[in-house]
Amino acid sequence: MIGSDVIRRFAGQGMEPTGFPPTGTEPNMTVTIDNTIDPNGITAPEPSGSPLDAEPPTVARVEDGSRIYGSGGTEVVALDHVDVEFASGEFVAIMGPSGAGKSTLLHCLAGLDRLSSGRVFIGDRDITAAGEKELTLLRRDHLGFVFQSYNLVPTLTAAENITLPLDLAGRKPDREWLDEVIGIVGLGDRLTHRPDELSGGQQQRVAVARAMVGRPALILADEPTGNLDSRSGGEILRFLRLGVGDLGLTVVMVTHDPVAAACSDRVVFVTDGRITDELAEPDVDGVIDHMRLLGR
């Protein structure tokens, strides 16, 4: 599961001060550290305006990716020659048993873990060998995260938690976009509340809004409904669905829940570190049947 360490790395703690744009200025959208990443090639999709028959661009992909921990008798193969792509404007669920490699795949997409072999791309940019500073900027400016445990800053209000990624980048929020995101997650009357004044479902709404506010190229959600009751979990899934359908965002979500997976456009099944099946336009019964066929 992606945890609180991401907040520290997402926020750039431990980076040299020059890693952040000066407060009150627009960030430099071309990162030239080591000349390995140029975020000009990593852009979130526009919600409309593309021809209906055009193939959506690939937002992220893994090519022949393997992740191996340990060696010899203690070797664990978490990912085993994985090939997978995620298209712009797509909502993808990743399912599989515990230990199958789902979260490892998410970590590698986020640059929080590194493949032992193979390559990872965000947009057209190969981030496989990127340095920590480049990856921190990538996460800050182009990725959104939704955690199972919310990971809100307890001393900040809901509004301040939502705009935290932009504040860290020294960017002012697009007021119209911010209002639209807040409207989608239904937090208009809770913006001045701190996390301990919000229910679990409301805290996760804040987390979803925080993930959306910077118009990221990709939102990575690790068990976003895992700590919620069925009603609150259903609301979070609806908000993610609206983010994809209404705002043109892209979501990749790890889940154990067939109901959650059925809210996606496509389910990718992972078993023993390998992608063993996919299901387009899923429903709950179809997801359960596929899991049974996989013997899980």
C-alpha positions as CSV (number, residue, x, y, z in Angstrom):
1,M,0.0,0.0,0.0
2,I,1.2,3.5,-0.8
3,G,1.6,5.2,2.6
4,S,2.7,8.3,4.4
5,D,6.2,8.1,2.9
6,V,4.7,9.3,-0.3
7,I,3.6,12.5,1.3
8,R,7.2,13.2,2.3
9,R,8.6,12.3,-1.1
10,F,5.7,14.0,-2.9
11,A,6.4,17.1,-0.9
12,G,10.1,17.0,-1.7
13,Q,11.3,16.8,1.8
14,G,15.0,16.3,1.8
15,M,15.4,18.1,-1.6
16,E,17.6,21.0,-2.0
17,P,15.6,24.3,-1.9
18,T,16.4,24.9,-5.6
19,G,14.1,21.9,-6.4
20,F,11.1,24.1,-5.9
21,P,10.0,27.1,-7.9
22,P,9.9,30.4,-6.0
23,T,6.7,31.0,-4.2
24,G,4.3,33.2,-6.2
25,T,5.8,32.3,-9.6
26,E,4.8,29.9,-12.2
27,P,6.9,26.8,-12.2
28,N,9.4,26.1,-14.9
29,M,7.6,23.4,-16.9
30,T,10.8,22.1,-18.5
31,V,12.9,20.1,-16.0
32,T,16.4,19.6,-17.3
33,I,18.1,17.9,-14.3
34,D,20.4,15.4,-15.8
35,N,18.5,15.9,-19.1
36,T,16.4,12.9,-18.4
37,I,12.9,14.3,-18.0
38,D,11.1,17.0,-19.9
39,P,7.6,17.4,-18.4
40,N,6.5,19.3,-21.5
41,G,5.8,15.8,-22.8
42,I,3.7,14.9,-19.8
43,T,0.4,16.6,-20.0
44,A,-3.0,15.9,-18.6
45,P,-5.7,15.4,-21.3
46,E,-8.2,18.1,-22.1
47,P,-11.7,17.1,-21.2
48,S,-13.0,17.7,-24.6
49,G,-12.1,18.6,-28.2
50,S,-10.6,15.3,-29.4
51,P,-12.1,13.5,-32.4
52,L,-14.3,10.6,-31.3
53,D,-12.5,8.2,-33.6
54,A,-9.0,9.2,-32.5
55,E,-7.0,6.7,-30.4
56,P,-6.4,8.2,-27.0
57,P,-2.7,8.7,-26.1
58,T,-1.0,6.5,-23.7
59,V,-0.5,8.2,-20.3
60,A,1.7,5.5,-18.7
61,R,3.1,2.2,-19.6
62,V,5.4,-0.6,-18.4
63,E,7.5,-2.5,-20.9
64,D,8.8,-6.0,-19.9
65,G,8.9,-4.9,-16.3
66,S,10.3,-7.1,-13.6
67,R,10.9,-6.4,-9.9
68,I,12.9,-8.9,-7.9
69,Y,13.6,-8.5,-4.2
70,G,16.5,-10.5,-2.6
71,S,18.5,-13.2,-4.2
72,G,19.2,-16.9,-4.1
73,G,16.9,-18.7,-1.7
74,T,15.3,-15.5,-0.5
75,E,14.5,-14.2,-3.9
76,V,10.9,-12.9,-4.4
77,V,9.6,-12.0,-7.9
78,A,7.1,-9.3,-7.3
79,L,6.7,-8.4,-11.0
80,D,7.5,-10.9,-13.8
81,H,7.9,-9.4,-17.3
82,V,4.9,-7.2,-17.2
83,D,3.6,-5.3,-20.2
84,V,0.7,-2.9,-19.7
85,E,-0.5,0.4,-21.0
86,F,-3.0,3.0,-19.6
87,A,-4.8,5.3,-22.0
88,S,-5.7,8.9,-21.5
89,G,-9.2,9.3,-20.0
90,E,-9.3,5.7,-18.8
91,F,-10.3,4.3,-15.4
92,V,-8.4,1.0,-14.8
93,A,-8.7,-1.3,-11.9
94,I,-5.9,-3.7,-10.9
95,M,-7.0,-6.8,-9.1
96,G,-5.4,-9.9,-7.7
97,P,-4.7,-11.7,-4.4
98,S,-2.5,-10.2,-1.7
99,G,1.2,-10.5,-2.7
100,A,0.4,-10.7,-6.4
101,G,2.3,-7.5,-7.3
102,K,-0.5,-5.0,-7.6
103,S,0.9,-2.3,-5.3
104,T,4.5,-3.0,-6.6
105,L,3.2,-2.1,-10.1
106,L,1.7,1.1,-8.7
107,H,4.9,2.0,-6.9
108,C,6.9,1.5,-10.0
109,L,4.6,3.7,-12.1
110,A,5.0,6.4,-9.4
111,G,8.7,6.1,-9.3
112,L,8.5,5.1,-5.7
113,D,10.1,1.8,-6.5
114,R,12.5,0.8,-9.3
115,L,12.2,-2.1,-11.7
116,S,14.9,-4.7,-11.7
117,S,14.6,-4.8,-15.5
118,G,12.3,-3.3,-18.1
119,R,11.2,0.3,-18.5
120,V,8.5,2.7,-17.2
121,F,7.1,5.6,-19.1
122,I,4.9,8.5,-18.1
123,G,3.6,10.0,-21.3
124,D,6.6,9.6,-23.7
125,R,9.2,10.1,-21.0
126,D,11.2,7.1,-19.8
127,I,11.5,7.5,-16.0
128,T,13.3,4.2,-15.4
129,A,16.6,5.7,-14.6
130,A,15.5,9.1,-13.5
131,G,17.1,10.6,-10.4
132,E,15.3,11.3,-7.1
133,K,14.9,15.0,-7.8
134,E,13.4,14.4,-11.2
135,L,11.0,11.8,-9.7
136,T,10.0,14.2,-6.9
137,L,9.1,16.9,-9.5
138,L,7.3,14.3,-11.6
139,R,5.1,13.2,-8.7
140,R,4.5,16.8,-7.5
141,D,3.5,18.2,-10.9
142,H,2.1,15.3,-12.9
143,L,0.8,12.6,-10.6
144,G,-2.1,12.5,-8.1
145,F,-2.4,10.0,-5.3
146,V,-5.3,8.6,-3.3
147,F,-4.3,6.6,-0.2
148,Q,-6.2,4.0,1.7
149,S,-5.4,5.9,5.0
150,Y,-6.2,9.4,3.6
151,N,-2.8,10.9,4.6
152,L,-4.2,14.4,5.2
153,V,-2.1,16.9,7.1
154,P,-4.0,17.2,10.5
155,T,-3.2,20.9,11.1
156,L,-4.5,22.0,7.7
157,T,-8.2,22.7,6.8
158,A,-9.8,20.7,4.0
159,A,-9.3,23.5,1.6
160,E,-5.6,23.8,2.5
161,N,-5.1,20.0,2.2
162,I,-6.7,20.1,-1.3
163,T,-4.4,22.8,-2.6
164,L,-1.3,21.4,-0.8
165,P,0.3,20.1,-4.0
166,L,-0.1,23.4,-5.7
167,D,1.3,25.3,-2.7
168,L,4.3,23.0,-2.6
169,A,4.9,23.8,-6.3
170,G,4.5,27.6,-5.8
171,R,1.5,27.6,-8.1
172,K,-1.8,29.3,-7.7
173,P,-4.9,27.2,-8.3
174,D,-7.1,27.6,-11.3
175,R,-10.1,28.9,-9.5
176,E,-12.7,27.6,-12.0
177,W,-11.0,24.1,-12.0
178,L,-10.8,24.1,-8.2
179,D,-14.5,25.0,-7.8
180,E,-15.4,22.3,-10.3
181,V,-13.4,19.7,-8.4
182,I,-14.8,20.8,-5.0
183,G,-18.3,20.6,-6.6
184,I,-17.7,17.1,-7.8
185,V,-16.7,15.8,-4.4
186,G,-19.4,17.8,-2.6
187,L,-17.2,19.5,0.0
188,G,-18.4,23.1,-0.4
189,D,-19.6,23.3,3.3
190,R,-16.6,21.5,4.8
191,L,-13.7,23.5,3.5
192,T,-12.8,25.1,6.8
193,H,-12.9,21.9,8.8
194,R,-9.7,20.1,9.8
195,P,-9.4,16.3,9.3
196,D,-10.4,15.4,12.9
197,E,-13.7,17.3,12.3
198,L,-14.5,15.2,9.2
199,S,-15.9,11.6,8.8
200,G,-13.7,9.0,7.1
201,G,-15.7,9.4,3.9
202,Q,-15.3,13.2,4.0
203,Q,-11.6,12.9,4.6
204,Q,-11.3,10.6,1.5
205,R,-13.2,13.1,-0.5
206,V,-10.6,15.7,0.5
207,A,-7.9,13.2,-0.7
208,V,-9.6,12.7,-4.0
209,A,-9.9,16.5,-4.5
210,R,-6.2,16.9,-3.7
211,A,-5.3,14.3,-6.3
212,M,-7.4,16.0,-8.9
213,V,-6.6,19.7,-8.2
214,G,-3.4,19.9,-10.2
215,R,-4.9,18.3,-13.4
216,P,-2.4,15.4,-13.2
217,A,-1.6,13.2,-16.1
218,L,-2.3,10.2,-13.9
219,I,-4.1,9.5,-10.6
220,L,-2.9,6.4,-8.7
221,A,-5.3,5.1,-6.1
222,D,-4.3,2.2,-3.8
223,E,-7.3,0.6,-2.1
224,P,-9.1,4.0,-1.9
225,T,-12.3,2.4,-0.4
226,G,-10.5,0.0,1.9
227,N,-11.2,1.9,5.1
228,L,-14.7,3.0,4.3
229,D,-18.2,1.6,4.7
230,S,-20.0,0.6,1.6
231,R,-21.9,3.9,1.2
232,S,-18.9,6.1,1.7
233,G,-16.8,3.8,-0.6
234,G,-19.5,4.0,-3.3
235,E,-19.3,7.8,-3.1
236,I,-15.6,7.8,-3.6
237,L,-15.9,5.5,-6.6
238,R,-18.5,7.8,-8.0
239,F,-16.2,10.8,-7.6
240,L,-13.3,9.0,-9.3
241,R,-15.7,8.0,-12.1
242,L,-16.8,11.6,-12.5
243,G,-13.2,12.7,-12.6
244,V,-12.6,10.5,-15.6
245,G,-15.9,11.1,-17.4
246,D,-16.4,14.8,-16.7
247,L,-12.9,16.1,-16.2
248,G,-10.9,13.8,-18.6
249,L,-8.6,12.5,-15.9
250,T,-6.9,9.1,-15.9
251,V,-7.2,6.8,-12.9
252,V,-5.3,3.5,-12.1
253,M,-6.8,1.9,-9.0
254,V,-5.6,-1.1,-7.0
255,T,-8.5,-2.9,-5.3
256,H,-9.6,-6.3,-3.9
257,D,-13.3,-5.3,-4.2
258,P,-15.3,-6.6,-7.2
259,V,-17.8,-3.8,-6.7
260,A,-15.1,-1.2,-6.9
261,A,-13.5,-2.9,-10.0
262,A,-16.9,-2.9,-11.7
263,C,-16.8,1.0,-11.7
264,S,-13.8,1.0,-14.0
265,D,-13.5,0.8,-17.8
266,R,-11.1,-2.1,-17.6
267,V,-9.9,-4.6,-15.1
268,V,-6.3,-5.9,-15.2
269,F,-5.8,-9.1,-13.3
270,V,-2.4,-9.8,-11.7
271,T,-1.4,-13.2,-10.4
272,D,2.1,-14.1,-9.1
273,G,3.6,-11.0,-10.6
274,R,2.2,-11.5,-14.1
275,I,-0.8,-10.0,-15.9
276,T,-3.0,-13.0,-16.4
277,D,-6.2,-11.6,-17.8
278,E,-8.1,-8.4,-18.6
279,L,-11.8,-7.6,-18.7
280,A,-13.3,-4.6,-20.5
281,E,-16.6,-3.0,-19.5
282,P,-16.7,-5.0,-16.3
283,D,-19.7,-5.8,-14.1
284,V,-19.6,-7.3,-10.6
285,D,-20.6,-10.8,-11.7
286,G,-18.0,-10.7,-14.6
287,V,-15.2,-9.7,-12.2
288,I,-16.1,-12.4,-9.7
289,D,-16.3,-15.0,-12.5
290,H,-12.8,-14.0,-13.7
291,M,-11.4,-14.2,-10.2
292,R,-12.9,-17.7,-9.9
293,L,-11.4,-18.8,-13.2
294,L,-8.0,-17.6,-12.0
295,G,-8.5,-19.8,-8.9
296,R,-8.5,-16.9,-6.4
